[in-house]
Amino acid sequence: MSTTVFQLFLPHSTCIVSQLTI
């Protein structure tokens, strides 16, 4: 369960970071 949440959150976090950087 935790792994699934992490995998789902990982891509989302990357997108947020990308938008924040830009």
KALIN-V643875 format. One record per backbone hydrogen bond with DSSP energy under -1.0 kcal/mol. CO is the residue of the C=O (numbers start at 1). NH is the residue of the N-H. If there is no record, write none. Layout:
co = [CO | CO]
nh = [NH | NH]
This chain:
co = [1 | 2 | 3 | 4 | 5 | 6 | 7 | 9 | 10 | 11 | 12 | 13 | 14 | 15 | 16 | 17 | 18]
nh = [5 | 6 | 7 | 8 | 9 | 10 | 11 | 13 | 14 | 15 | 16 | 17 | 18 | 19 | 20 | 21 | 22]
